[in-house]
Amino acid sequence: MRTLIVFAVVGFGAQLVDGALGMAYGVTSTSLLLIAGINPAAASASVHLAELGTTLVSGASHWRFGNVDWKLVLRLGVPGAIGAFLGATALSALSTQDAAPIMSGILLALGVYILLRFSIRPPKAPTARMSPHRKRFLSPLGLVAGFVDASGGGGWGPVATPALLTAGRTAPRTVIGSVDTSEFLVALAASVGFLIGLGTEVLDPFTIGGLLLGGVLAAPLAAWLVTKVPTPVLGTAVGGIIILTNTRTILRAAEIDGGLRTTIYLIIVAAWIAAVGVAVAKVRAARAEVLGTTRLAVADHTGVEVPAGRGVAVQEHRADDLG
């Protein structure tokens, strides 16, 4: 029972981050399972079986809040499922240790780019609700992300989300909601591959059940959260998560000692907090500018000055759209 509760807490926290930022459920959960002594294949299999429930609930929640582009889900998810099945069946014979630092270096660069783009100079049109990307971009992206996710125990979000966000043409909430929804197809294909390759005897129902329970409980909250966090702040948060996640992999591969590693983490966190502060300030300034322009327009049209502490509901909604 204690094991079930512990993994339920882990699943809740991991899904809260994943549902709100589009990544880190697999990375967080798999890392804990490896620390607990579970072999990599069984750990990845457990996480993906739990994700069958968490991604289904998360996708439904994101759909309810209008965060899903279904064309993007299919164009990304179907190739992702193929890659996940291949990754799951090949995991026992494939080592991703050599490729991990290279992949993390690429993702780290993308994370820095996203953090700076959304905090210092947010995209001018980041509210598009339909992805402009075509199959020739989404198909190989989904195939690679799905393979990495299954063979590495996590990676669908860290690979797919930054690649889609870097264009700056689709709202982060739409990217996150669509990536999270398409992950159900990835989890399903990976689970089938693991069950064929491993069978069921190496899987612990308490581990899978705990991750599933916590993730299902957190999914609706995470889908609601992504609709409330302003775009620049959300994009900056995503960038910080990418940087931290992949810095950890690189430092481990480079065998950096504990003291220096801690210092590097503290520097990254401090820079991340500062970037979020800049993003928040820019959101507030943009909202104030829109509301100020609205008050002047109403005053010019009607001859009645709108009090500074009050606004027009429609324009407040428009100001919110800036975030």
N, C-alpha and C positions, 0 to 999 in steps of 0.2 A: 504493500500500500504506500509506503514511504517513497519507493522508487517511482510509482505512478504520479504522486504529487510533485516530486522534484522535477520530473520530465514534463509535467503539465505546466509548471512555472516557466521552464525553459521554452516550451512551445509557445506559451502566451507572449513572452517577451520577444522571441524571434519573429513571430507572425506580426506583432505590432509594428516592429521595425520594417519587416518585409512588405506588409500591406500599405504602409505609409510612404515608404521610400523605394519600393520595387526591388528590394534585394536583401540578402543577409540571412534569410531563414535557413537555407541549407548550410551556409558557412558556419553559422552559430551552432546549430543543432549537431552537425557532423563533428565539429571540433570537440564538443562536450562528449560525444559518444566515443571518439578516439581516446580522449583523456581517460574515460572509464574503462578502456581496455578492449573495446569492441573492434574487430578487424575492419579495415577500410570498406571492403565489399558489403559486409553486413551492416555497417553504419550507414552507408549510402542507400542501401536497400530499405532500411528502417525509415530513414528520412523521407524517401520518395513514396513509400507506402502511406506514411502519415500525411504527406502532401496531397494525396488523393482527396482527403476530406478538407484540408485547410484551403487548398486552391479552389475547390468547388465553392465553398462558402465565401471565400474572398472574392472570387469572380462574380458571384451573384450580388454581393454587397456593392462592389464597384459598379456593376451594371445598374443597380438601383440608384446610385448617386450620379449616374451619367458620366462615368469615367472610362467607358469602353468604346473603342473603335473596332467593330467586329471584323472588318476587312483586314485590319492589322493583326488581329488575333489569329485568323486563319493563315494569312501569308507568313507569319512568323512561327506559329505554333505547329503547323504540320511538318515543315522541315525540322523544327526542333524535336518533334517526337521521333523522327527517323534517326536523328543524331543521338538522342537519348537512348534509344534501343541499342544502337551500335556501341555506344559507350558503356552501357550496362553489361552487355554480353562480353565485352573485351576487357573489363576492369581487372579480372583475375590475372590476365596475362600482360596488362599494360601498366607501366609506371609513369605517372605524370610529374614526378619530382623534378626531373630536369627541365620540363617545359614550364613548370609553375612560376619560377622567377621571371622568365621572359614574358609570360602572359601577365603577371602582376605588374611588371614594368610598364607595359602598354596601358593597362588599366589605371595605373597610378598617374600616368601622363594625362589620360582622359579625365580622371578625377580632378586634377589640378585645373585643367581647362574648364570643366563644368563649374567648379567652385568660383573661379575668377569671372567667368562669363555671366553667371547669374548674380553674383554679389557686387562686382564693380561696374559691369556694363551689361545689364539684363537685355536679352533679345527684344527687339521692338515689336515683334508679333509672336509672342509665345503662347497665345491663347487658342490657336487653331485646334479644333476638336477632331479633325480627320488627318491621319498621317499622309504626307505627300510621297513617302518612300514607295518604290516599286519592288516587284518580285525579285528582280535581279540583284537588289541589295538585301532584301529581307530573307530570301531563301538561304544564301550561304551564311548569313548572320545567325539564323535560327539553327542551321545544321551544326555550326561550330559551337554555339552556346549550349545546345542540347547535349552534344558529345562531352563537352567540358563539365557540364552539370552532373551527368551520370557517372563519368569516370573519376571526377574529382570530389564528389560528395556535395557539390554546390557550385554555382557559377552562372545559372541561367540569368538571374537579375544583374549581377556585376558585369556580365558580358553584353547582354541585350540592352539594358537600360541606358548605360552611358553612350553606346553607339547611336541610339535613337535621340538622346537628349542633345548630343553635340551639334546637331543641325540647327537647334534652336527654333524650329518651325512648328513644333507640336507642343501643346501644353503639357507640362510635366505630369499633371494629374491624369491625362489621357494616356501618356506613355506608361506610367506606373500601373494604371488600371488594366490596360491591354496586355502588358507584359505579365502581370499577375494572373490574369484570366487565361492566357495562353499556356501558362505553366501547368495547368491541369493536364493538357495533352502530353506535355513532357513527362510529368510524373507518372501518368498512366503507362506510357511506352517504356519508361525506365523500370517501372515495377514489373511489367511483364518480362522484360529482359532479365531482371534479377531473379525472379521466380523460376525462370527456365534454367538459369545458370547455377543458382544456389539451392533451390528448393525452399522449404519452409522451416527446416529443422534448426537453422542458425539464427532465426529471427525471434526476438523477445516480444511477446504481446504487450507487456507492461511498458516497455520503451516506446513502441509504436503508439499504443493507446494514450500514453501521457502526452507525447508530442501532438497527437491529433486533437486531444481534448483541449489543451491550452491554445493551440492554433485556431480551432473553430470558435472558441470564446472571444479571441482577440480580433478576428477578421472583420466583423461589422464595425468595431470601433476604429480600426485602422482605415477602412474605406471612408468613414465619415471624416476622419482627421485630415485625409488628403484633400478634401474639398474645402477645408477651412484654412489651411496653411497657405499664405500668399506664394505666388509663383517664384519670385526671386529667393525667398527664404527656403522654399522647398528644394529648389535647384541647388542652392548652397549646401543644404543639409545632405543631399544626395552626394554631392562632390566630396564632402568631408567623410562620409561613410566609405566611399570608394578608396579614398586616400588611406584611411586608417586600415581598412581590410587588406589592401595589397601591400602596404608598408610592412605589415606584420609578416607576410609571406616572404618578402624580400629580406628582411632582417634575419629571419630564421635560416634562410638559405645561405646568407652570408656569415652566419654564426656570430652575430654581434652579441656581445655580453650584456647581462642584465642591466647594469648601470647606464651604459650608453644607450641601450634600447629604451629605457624609461625616459631618459632625457629627450630622445627623439620624439617619443610619443607625446610628451608634455608640450614640446614646441609645436607639434602638429595641432594638438587640441587648442592651444592658445591662439594659433593663427585661424583655426576653424571658428572659434568663438568670435574673434574680431571680424571675420568675413560675414558671419551671420548678423552681427551688429550693424555692419555696413548695409547689408541687404534690407534689414528692418528699417533703417533710417531712410533708405531710398523709397521703400514702399510708403512710408508715412508722408514723405515729401510729395510723392506722386498723387496720393489721395488728397492731400491738402490743396495741391494745384488744381485738380479737377473740381473739387468742391468750391474753391475760390472763383474759378472761371464760371461755374454755374451760377453762383450768387451774382456776379457782375452781369451775366446774360439776362437773368431774371429781372434785375434792377433796371437794365436798359430797356427791356421790353415792357415792363409794367409800371416803372417809375417807383416801385416799392422795393426798398432794400431788404434783402433776406438776412436775418441775424446770423452772426458767425457761428453761433452754437447750434444752429439748426440747419437742416439741409432738405433737399428734395429727395424723396425715397428712391426715385428712379436713378437719380444721379449718384446717390450713395451706392446703389447696386453697381453702377458703371465703375465707380471708383474701386469697389471691391474686385471687379474683374481685372484690374491692373495687377492684382496679386493672384 
